[in-house]
Amino acid sequence: MKEALTQFLINLANLFKVKTILSLAVIITTCILTFKNVVSVEAFMAIASAIVTYYFTKNKEKEE
């Protein structure tokens, strides 16, 4: 149980890295602009999918 808590805290600390904060800020800003009809849905999907793809491929490359 203690190991799981330690791993959770490590993962939480990694969440607050600069790249993650910037990526979340871009996605949140794009979401807000999409709801206000400033950005099209297609543009939102392109931005969001690019950021999500970056994180999934980055994690996959680290494992190898």
HELIX and SHEET records of a PDB file:
HELIX    1   1 LYS A    2  LEU A   15  1                                  14    
HELIX    2   2 VAL A   18  PHE A   35  1                                  18    
HELIX    3   3 VAL A   41  GLU A   63  1                                  23    
END                                                                             
